[in-house]
Structure formats: C-alpha cells, structure tokens
Amino acid sequence: MFRAQLHQQGQAPQRESSADGAITQSTPVTTVPTMIRGDWVLFHPVYTPEELKAVQILHKDTKTMTDKIAYGLVKLARAGFDFVSRYKHKPLPPSHNMTLQELRNEGYLLDQNAWLNRILFLETIAGVPGMVGATLRHLQSLRLMIHTLLSESENERMHLMTFMTLRRPTPFFRALVLGAQGVFYNLLFLTYIVSPRACHRFVGYLEEEAVITYTRCIRDLEAGRIPEWENEPAPEIAIDYWRLRPDAKLLDVLYAVRSDETTHRFVNHSLADLNTTTDVNPFAFREPDMHVKGNKIGFERSESEKYVQESHDLYLQEKQKGCN
C-alpha cells in the first residue's frame, strides 16, 4: 500500500510577514496581460520533437472480466461510429492505378472534411470521462485524482477548440453531439459510482483507439493523401497551447494531439490498476516523459508505488535546497 505518502506536498507555502506583522506585499503591477499566452489553462505537457515521434500503437491485454467488458464496449462503440461515419480505412489495393478521388470514393481514404468531422465528434465525447471522474471525486471529497482528471478533460476541450477553428459544426452536427454527450455522460456517471477502475480501463481502451486514429491521419497526411492539409498552418490557439513554432503546420498539431491521447492512454490504464479509494495519484506532481508513455501502456500498481516514492524523494531534495 502507498497511502498518502505525499500528503506533505499539498501544504500551502508559508507567507512572510513584515516587522509590523503585516503580510508582505509584492510591488503592485498590472494584472492585464498584453497578450494571453496560455496561463489560463491547467497543467499540460509540452513535447520535444523527439517525444512527438516516440509514440507507439499499444494495447493493454484483457486480464479480468471487467477488462474484457470494457474493451468489448469500446470496440462496439468504434464499430458503430465507423459504420455511421462510413469510415473504413481499408488497406490500399496492391499495385493500384486509382486516383486519389477514386480511392476516397471506394472507402480506402478519407478527405479532409471526413477527417475533420470524425475528429470533431470524437473530441466532443473525449472530454466527458475526465469531467465525470473529477465531479464524482469532488462530491465524495476524494481529492487524490481530481486535478489529473480535470486536466485531461480540459486538454480534450482544447483539442476541440483547435479543430473548430478549421470548421464550424452545423446545427445538425451539434444536435448529434449533444445527444451523444448526454447519453455518454450519464452512463459513465452511473458506472463510475459503481466501479471507478472499470471506467478508467474503459477510457484507457478508448484512448488506444484515439492513438490509432491520429496515427493513421498523420500517415495519410505525410504520404500526400490529404493534399488539402499539406500547407495548412497551425491555428494560433494550438501554437500558444503546445508552444509550437510560429510557422508550425497542421501536421505538427496532429502530432501534439496524438501525444496527448497517448498520455491519457497511459494515465487511465495506470489508474485502473490502483485502489482508487486509498492509493495516491502517482501523477499528481509530475508525469513520465513521452519516451516512457509512448512505449509503455501504463504503470502496474507496484510501479506506481515506486514512482510515488521517487516523487516524494525529489520533493524532499527540492525542499532541502530551498532551506540552504
């Protein structure tokens, strides 16, 4: 067990007082920035070029009946959504002489509008699990994982806001999203009350599919199969959020989003192996880099315990430096 090993890290910093007992005040400065630069968002990783390329398509083996049910539901949902959206992504026929448009018409490839519709719908749903988990843990006063789950939900919202700069959804599309969100939120809410671990496993498998989808999109774009996006500049909101180069392209955004989904895959599979009532959130103060998250499906419980202890030791080292 590794209960509350890092409880001291949550202590508020001591405030200094002046000689007359008043709290020391810093020099007054304006609180109105000349340009918003992302300090309005929760913690999220900013990736190096090497980390962006370190992502692998991985799968968590189903060991328990809960795992099998969670994975089966994800595959069922994926199959249903693929059918409705006419998404096939079939292997290209060998030695084909088909044009790009013919490949799209036959279901081998998606055009930029089909990709965007798919991404927008997925990202509107993806923000639900983190918010559900954080809400329930807040109501139960189980603060061990709230920040991590809220960060995940907001991160998915930023994905949505980024891609919405490329296309505004129609009223019909918004109605479909609203209905899907309502059903998904309530089902997940009720399930999380019964078994948080099952929900985290479900989300872990869901994020596996997200990594696959973005990997396929990246491969198609790099292979010249989505020519409409080859020179598409990255939206300003994406450049700010992920600290991309000023001349970044949409391809850079897709790499960053895929890395985010890889983080969610890793975190949720790790949380699913914990006792979510008593165990400390191993990612409350830091996370492994993408060289770990991109090549490992998640921490086993013993690995999470070790990671918590390492975080605790690092905290004590930093605290000691501050006292010297």
KAGIPE-V514983 format. One record per residue. N is the residue number from 1. RES is the residue in one letter. PHI is phi in whole degrees, 0 to 359 (* if undefined). PSI is psi in whole degrees, 0 to 359 (none if undefined). Layout:
n->(N & N)
res->(RES & RES)
phi->(PHI & PHI)
psi->(PSI & PSI)
//
This chain:
n->(1 & 2 & 3 & 4 & 5 & 6 & 7 & 8 & 9 & 10 & 11 & 12 & 13 & 14 & 15 & 16 & 17 & 18 & 19 & 20 & 21 & 22 & 23 & 24 & 25 & 26 & 27 & 28 & 29 & 30 & 31 & 32 & 33 & 34 & 35 & 36 & 37 & 38 & 39 & 40 & 41 & 42 & 43 & 44 & 45 & 46 & 47 & 48 & 49 & 50 & 51 & 52 & 53 & 54 & 55 & 56 & 57 & 58 & 59 & 60 & 61 & 62 & 63 & 64 & 65 & 66 & 67 & 68 & 69 & 70 & 71 & 72 & 73 & 74 & 75 & 76 & 77 & 78 & 79 & 80 & 81 & 82 & 83 & 84 & 85 & 86 & 87 & 88 & 89 & 90 & 91 & 92 & 93 & 94 & 95 & 96 & 97 & 98 & 99 & 100 & 101 & 102 & 103 & 104 & 105 & 106 & 107 & 108 & 109 & 110 & 111 & 112 & 113 & 114 & 115 & 116 & 117 & 118 & 119 & 120 & 121 & 122 & 123 & 124 & 125 & 126 & 127 & 128 & 129 & 130 & 131 & 132 & 133 & 134 & 135 & 136 & 137 & 138 & 139 & 140 & 141 & 142 & 143 & 144 & 145 & 146 & 147 & 148 & 149 & 150 & 151 & 152 & 153 & 154 & 155 & 156 & 157 & 158 & 159 & 160 & 161 & 162 & 163 & 164 & 165 & 166 & 167 & 168 & 169 & 170 & 171 & 172 & 173 & 174 & 175 & 176 & 177 & 178 & 179 & 180 & 181 & 182 & 183 & 184 & 185 & 186 & 187 & 188 & 189 & 190 & 191 & 192 & 193 & 194 & 195 & 196 & 197 & 198 & 199 & 200 & 201 & 202 & 203 & 204 & 205 & 206 & 207 & 208 & 209 & 210 & 211 & 212 & 213 & 214 & 215 & 216 & 217 & 218 & 219 & 220 & 221 & 222 & 223 & 224 & 225 & 226 & 227 & 228 & 229 & 230 & 231 & 232 & 233 & 234 & 235 & 236 & 237 & 238 & 239 & 240 & 241 & 242 & 243 & 244 & 245 & 246 & 247 & 248 & 249 & 250 & 251 & 252 & 253 & 254 & 255 & 256 & 257 & 258 & 259 & 260 & 261 & 262 & 263 & 264 & 265 & 266 & 267 & 268 & 269 & 270 & 271 & 272 & 273 & 274 & 275 & 276 & 277 & 278 & 279 & 280 & 281 & 282 & 283 & 284 & 285 & 286 & 287 & 288 & 289 & 290 & 291 & 292 & 293 & 294 & 295 & 296 & 297 & 298 & 299 & 300 & 301 & 302 & 303 & 304 & 305 & 306 & 307 & 308 & 309 & 310 & 311 & 312 & 313 & 314 & 315 & 316 & 317 & 318 & 319 & 320 & 321 & 322 & 323 & 324)
res->(M & F & R & A & Q & L & H & Q & Q & G & Q & A & P & Q & R & E & S & S & A & D & G & A & I & T & Q & S & T & P & V & T & T & V & P & T & M & I & R & G & D & W & V & L & F & H & P & V & Y & T & P & E & E & L & K & A & V & Q & I & L & H & K & D & T & K & T & M & T & D & K & I & A & Y & G & L & V & K & L & A & R & A & G & F & D & F & V & S & R & Y & K & H & K & P & L & P & P & S & H & N & M & T & L & Q & E & L & R & N & E & G & Y & L & L & D & Q & N & A & W & L & N & R & I & L & F & L & E & T & I & A & G & V & P & G & M & V & G & A & T & L & R & H & L & Q & S & L & R & L & M & I & H & T & L & L & S & E & S & E & N & E & R & M & H & L & M & T & F & M & T & L & R & R & P & T & P & F & F & R & A & L & V & L & G & A & Q & G & V & F & Y & N & L & L & F & L & T & Y & I & V & S & P & R & A & C & H & R & F & V & G & Y & L & E & E & E & A & V & I & T & Y & T & R & C & I & R & D & L & E & A & G & R & I & P & E & W & E & N & E & P & A & P & E & I & A & I & D & Y & W & R & L & R & P & D & A & K & L & L & D & V & L & Y & A & V & R & S & D & E & T & T & H & R & F & V & N & H & S & L & A & D & L & N & T & T & T & D & V & N & P & F & A & F & R & E & P & D & M & H & V & K & G & N & K & I & G & F & E & R & S & E & S & E & K & Y & V & Q & E & S & H & D & L & Y & L & Q & E & K & Q & K & G & C & N)
phi->(* & 220 & 278 & 51 & 291 & 250 & 298 & 290 & 291 & 275 & 291 & 286 & 294 & 287 & 269 & 282 & 239 & 278 & 298 & 272 & 92 & 282 & 293 & 297 & 252 & 283 & 299 & 299 & 223 & 293 & 258 & 261 & 287 & 287 & 207 & 289 & 236 & 93 & 282 & 264 & 243 & 285 & 303 & 204 & 290 & 242 & 261 & 279 & 303 & 291 & 294 & 298 & 265 & 269 & 280 & 241 & 282 & 233 & 220 & 276 & 298 & 276 & 254 & 247 & 297 & 299 & 300 & 296 & 293 & 299 & 293 & 297 & 294 & 296 & 295 & 294 & 296 & 296 & 297 & 296 & 292 & 299 & 294 & 295 & 272 & 58 & 268 & 239 & 50 & 287 & 301 & 297 & 296 & 295 & 52 & 281 & 243 & 280 & 284 & 301 & 294 & 294 & 297 & 290 & 296 & 273 & 87 & 281 & 224 & 253 & 274 & 295 & 290 & 293 & 298 & 293 & 300 & 296 & 295 & 299 & 295 & 298 & 287 & 290 & 276 & 295 & 281 & 287 & 303 & 298 & 291 & 298 & 298 & 295 & 298 & 293 & 291 & 293 & 295 & 269 & 60 & 260 & 273 & 292 & 228 & 300 & 297 & 298 & 289 & 295 & 298 & 297 & 296 & 293 & 300 & 294 & 296 & 292 & 301 & 298 & 298 & 296 & 285 & 289 & 289 & 270 & 198 & 271 & 296 & 283 & 303 & 295 & 297 & 297 & 294 & 298 & 297 & 299 & 295 & 295 & 297 & 298 & 294 & 296 & 299 & 291 & 296 & 291 & 300 & 293 & 292 & 294 & 298 & 281 & 210 & 302 & 296 & 296 & 294 & 295 & 294 & 301 & 294 & 301 & 292 & 297 & 289 & 301 & 292 & 296 & 297 & 298 & 299 & 291 & 296 & 294 & 296 & 297 & 297 & 296 & 294 & 291 & 273 & 80 & 268 & 231 & 299 & 295 & 255 & 300 & 246 & 289 & 290 & 293 & 301 & 301 & 297 & 287 & 299 & 291 & 293 & 262 & 56 & 279 & 297 & 300 & 260 & 298 & 254 & 299 & 301 & 296 & 295 & 298 & 297 & 293 & 296 & 299 & 295 & 299 & 296 & 295 & 299 & 296 & 300 & 294 & 296 & 290 & 295 & 292 & 296 & 293 & 265 & 262 & 275 & 288 & 266 & 243 & 285 & 287 & 292 & 291 & 251 & 292 & 241 & 195 & 226 & 296 & 281 & 290 & 294 & 271 & 295 & 281 & 238 & 223 & 289 & 166 & 276 & 287 & 301 & 294 & 290 & 296 & 299 & 296 & 294 & 298 & 296 & 296 & 296 & 297 & 295 & 297 & 298 & 296 & 296 & 294 & 295 & 295 & 298 & 292 & 276 & 277)
psi->(148 & 65 & 127 & 40 & 338 & 25 & 332 & 338 & 341 & 0 & 142 & 146 & 146 & 137 & 136 & 150 & 148 & 178 & 328 & 8 & 352 & 148 & 131 & 131 & 140 & 164 & 127 & 134 & 162 & 143 & 7 & 108 & 152 & 335 & 130 & 127 & 37 & 2 & 6 & 7 & 161 & 177 & 138 & 148 & 150 & 124 & 147 & 161 & 325 & 322 & 323 & 331 & 3 & 2 & 133 & 149 & 116 & 163 & 134 & 121 & 142 & 114 & 327 & 169 & 323 & 318 & 316 & 319 & 315 & 315 & 320 & 320 & 321 & 315 & 324 & 316 & 320 & 316 & 318 & 316 & 322 & 320 & 314 & 320 & 1 & 38 & 123 & 310 & 53 & 152 & 139 & 140 & 140 & 140 & 41 & 152 & 24 & 146 & 169 & 317 & 322 & 321 & 322 & 318 & 328 & 0 & 10 & 330 & 159 & 146 & 179 & 327 & 320 & 319 & 317 & 319 & 317 & 314 & 316 & 316 & 315 & 319 & 333 & 330 & 327 & 335 & 353 & 310 & 315 & 320 & 321 & 310 & 316 & 321 & 311 & 321 & 328 & 315 & 330 & 1 & 32 & 90 & 10 & 335 & 7 & 312 & 318 & 318 & 321 & 321 & 320 & 315 & 316 & 323 & 318 & 325 & 322 & 327 & 312 & 313 & 325 & 310 & 338 & 343 & 342 & 335 & 132 & 126 & 148 & 163 & 322 & 317 & 318 & 322 & 319 & 317 & 315 & 317 & 316 & 319 & 318 & 314 & 312 & 317 & 311 & 321 & 317 & 324 & 311 & 321 & 322 & 328 & 319 & 314 & 92 & 323 & 321 & 321 & 318 & 324 & 318 & 314 & 323 & 316 & 324 & 319 & 332 & 317 & 324 & 319 & 320 & 314 & 312 & 328 & 318 & 320 & 317 & 316 & 318 & 318 & 317 & 335 & 3 & 18 & 356 & 69 & 336 & 338 & 359 & 322 & 18 & 120 & 151 & 137 & 149 & 323 & 327 & 320 & 319 & 313 & 314 & 5 & 49 & 167 & 151 & 332 & 22 & 150 & 173 & 329 & 321 & 323 & 317 & 321 & 318 & 318 & 318 & 321 & 321 & 315 & 327 & 321 & 314 & 323 & 312 & 313 & 313 & 321 & 326 & 315 & 329 & 341 & 2 & 166 & 103 & 357 & 325 & 331 & 147 & 142 & 114 & 347 & 19 & 330 & 342 & 166 & 154 & 159 & 177 & 342 & 334 & 306 & 330 & 344 & 5 & 133 & 336 & 169 & 137 & 166 & 320 & 325 & 324 & 319 & 316 & 320 & 322 & 317 & 320 & 320 & 320 & 317 & 319 & 321 & 315 & 323 & 315 & 323 & 320 & 321 & 321 & 335 & 342 & none)
//
